[in-house]
Amino acid sequence: MQRRDFFKKAGVASLALGTGTGTAGIKTVRADTTYKWKMVTTWPKNFPGLGTGANRLAALIGEMSGDHIQVKVYGAKELVPAFEVFDAVAQDTAEMGHGAAYYWKSKNEAG
């Protein structure tokens, strides 16, 4: 019987210890920050098919992030010329680019 009493007391003690310290290291994180990103595209604004795909992607990113990431889409020539999208993203002029990979084939040595 002493052995069972020992395990009961040890179990209760570990449960009490676990609940007391289990939440001590957890911090509540609130995502109050809103990020405003620019997406430059190689397509004209609202171009059927490819341009509307960029708009849909921007809307999905906003929706999935709970509007903490807001993406504004810039068509070709609104912020940068169409074939400079890759460079604009590489130089941090914009956070995102939307275009066809074959436009910057010369940027990849393997290409």
Secondary structure, 3 states (H helix, E strand, C coil): CHHHHHHHHHHHHHHHHHHHHCCCCCCCCCCCCCEEEEEEECCCCCCCCHHHHHHHHHHHHHHHCCCCEEEEEECCCCCCCHHHHHHHHHCCCCCEEECCHHHHHHHCCCC
